[in-house]
Amino acid sequence: MAIPGEVMQAIGQAYQFVFIGALEASIRPFENKFNVHTNPEKTSFKGRSGKIYSFDFNGEYNHPWMHSEVFGECKGYSKGKNLLDEFRCFIAKAYVTSIDYERHRQDLFWFVTNVPFACSEGSGIRSYDFVSSSLQNAKGEGVKEIMGEGHVDDAVVRSLVERLGVFILTDSFLKNTDISYKVMPGESLWVILKKLHGGHSPSAFRSIAGHVASRNGLPSPDRITSGRRIRLPWLGIKKRVGNEIPAEF
């Protein structure tokens, strides 16, 4: 039986894979390359206090007139109580990465969650005033650890505002869209579906696997080639009472 910490970790990782897959399926120029679990060296940086901070994923955005890396953070929750503070920390990460690491001066920074937050601020969370205020009037320890006591460069803030993305991909949306997934060595449809559903395969696995195989032109659900990109459905995370999966996460 999984302990609560392991369950929470599996759910968090599942949302990361699902968020990234939904972005890849709907934003054609974007392809993810690395994630914090398997390639932490590609997603981690040193804050101004000396403490290491990380993004959840690092990909590429290749458009005919624009090429940049994408650094993203994924927040899969049932409630958005602390999301605004977490978004402020994300802004601090994006700012320090942009100004202290020259190769990332023009990169994109995407914050992805499944629950609405900052309802009173609305789209203003991507405004110059909000971003500048979050950096200069840091109240949380997380922001201070990343920012240190350094000066906030107004020109960098204005550039960062243009490169920030906020994506609210609700569970309802995710259940009704495609999830794009690149098959890793040794993975089967069983393994992939469990990964996307927090460690538990959907109850209708056989029929789902047959549908996925047919839609993606696979010879059978049991034969899948490493490196191939497939599209799958997502049925949501089952929230169970007891020690297996917490009722709220």
N, C-alpha and C positions, 0 to 999 in steps of 0.2 A: 504493500500500500504506500502510495506516495505521500510524503510529508508536505504540510502546507507551503513551506519555502520552495520546494521543488516544483509544486504545482504552479505557484505564482510565476516562477521562472519560465516554465513551459508555456504558460498563457502569454507572458510578455513576449517571448520569442515568436510565438504563433502570430501575434498581432504584427510584429515587425515583418515577418515574411508576407503576411497578407497585405499590409499597407504597401510594401515595396512592389509586390506583384500587381496590385491594383494600379499603382502609378505607372508601372511599365506597360500595362495593358492599355491605359488610356492616354498616356503622354508619349507619343511615338518617338521623339528624339531622345528619350531618357532610357538608359540601361544601367542597372546597378552592377557594381564590380566587387565591392567588399562589404562585410558587416563586422560589427565589433566583436562578435563571438568567435569568428574564425580568423579574422585578420585585424586584431586590435591595433597593430602598428600602422595601419592605413587610415585609421579613424581617430587617432588620439594625438593630443597636443599638450604642451606645457603652458599652464596659466601663469599669470604674472606673479603669483605667490609661490610658484614652484610646484604646485600641485597639478597632476595630470588630469585632463578632462577628455571626454570622448563623445563623438557622435555615434549614432547607431548604424549608419550606412554611408558609403561613399561610392558614387556612381559618376556617369558621364552624361552630359547633355550635348548631343551633336545635331546641330541645325545648320542648314546651308550658310547662314550668316552669323552663326554663333556657336562657339565651342567652349565649354567650361566643365569643371568638376561640380558635383552636387554633394553637399554634406547634409544629412538629415537626421532628425530625431523623431522617434515613434513613441506615442503615448496611448496605449490601449487600456481604457478604464471603463468602469460602469458609472462613475460620477466624475465631474470636472472640478471638484472643490479646490484643488491646489494647482490647477493647470496654468493659471495666469502667472504664478510665481515661477513655475517651471519654464514657461515661455520667456520670462525675463532672463532666466539663466541661459536659455538657448540664445537669446540676443547677445548676451555677453560673450558666449563661446564664438558666435559668428563674427562679432566685432574684433576680438583678439586674434582669431584666425586670419581675418582679412588684413589687419594692420601689422601684425607681428611676423607673418609668414608671406613674403612677397609673392610667391607663386600662386597664392590664393586670393589675391586682391580683387579679382573679377569673378570669383566663383559664386555659385548659388547656394542658398541655405534654406532648407525646407523643414517646417515643423508640421508633423502629421499626427492627428488624433482621431478618435471615433466619437468623441463627445463634444458638444458645443461648450464654449467657455468665453469669458470676457464679454458677456452679452451687453453690458452697459457701454463698453468701449466700441463694440461693433468692429467695422473695418478699420477703425482708428488705431488698432494695435500694430498696423503696418505703417503708420504715419511717422513723419520725422519727429514730431513733438513727443510721441509715446516712446519711440526708440531712444531718443536723446535723453529723455527723463529717466528711463529705465537704467541707462548706463551711468548717468551722473548722480542719481539719487538712490544708489543701491542700498536697500534695507536688508536684504537677505544675505546670509553668510555665503551662500553659493555664488552669488554674483560678485561679492567682494573677493572671494578666493580666485576667481577667474580674472577680474579686472585689476586687482591690486589698487594702488593709489595713483596710477598713471593718468595723464591728461587724455581727455576725450576729443578726438579730432573731428571737427564739424564736417569737413569734406568727406571723410570716410563714412560718417554716419549717413550723410545724404546718399552716398553711393550704395551703402548697405541696404537702405530702405528699398531701393530699386531691385535688389537681389534677394530679398526675403520672400518666402512663400509660406502660406498657411493653408493646410488642407484638412478639412473636417470631413472624414469619410465615415459616415455613420454605419452601424452594423446593418441597417436596412439597405443602404446603398451597396455595401460590400456583398450582401447575399444576392444581389440582383445584377452583379457585374462580373466580368471575367477576372480571374487571377492568373497572371503570367508567371511561369516558374521554369527556371533552367535546371534541368536534372543533373544532380551531382553523381560522381562515381559510386556505384553500389546501391543506389536508391531504387526502390520499387514504388508503384502507385500507393501501396499500403503505407510505406514509410512516409511518403510525401503528404498524403492526406492526414496522417497522424500529426505530422509536424505543423500543418496548417490549422489543426483543430485542438491545440493544446495538449497533445499526447494521447488523445482518444480518437480513434477512427470513427467516422459517421456510421450509424446503425445500418444504413442502406448501402454499405460499402460496395457489395458486388454489382449492384445496378449502377452506382455512380462510377465505379471503375470501368464498367462496360461502356458507359456513355462517354467518359473521357477518352478511352481507347478509340472509339468510333470517330469522335469529333476530331481527334488529332492524328488520325490515320495510322494508329499503332496496330501491328499484327494481332496483338492480344494484350489484355491488361497486365500480363506477366512478362511481357517483353518490351523494354523501354531502354533507349540508348542514352548513355551519359553524354552531357553537353547539349542535348536537344531541349528546345524551349517548347513547353506545352501550355495549354490553357485549361484551367480547372474551375469548378464552382466552389464556393465557400458556404458552409451551412451555419456558421456561427460557433461560439464557444458555449458549451453546455455548462450551466452553473448549477452545481449539485450541492445539497446540504450535507454536511458531515466532513470527514477528514480528507475526502478525495479531491473535491474541487470546492472552494469557498463560495458561499452564496453571493458574496460581493467581493470584487477585486479592484 
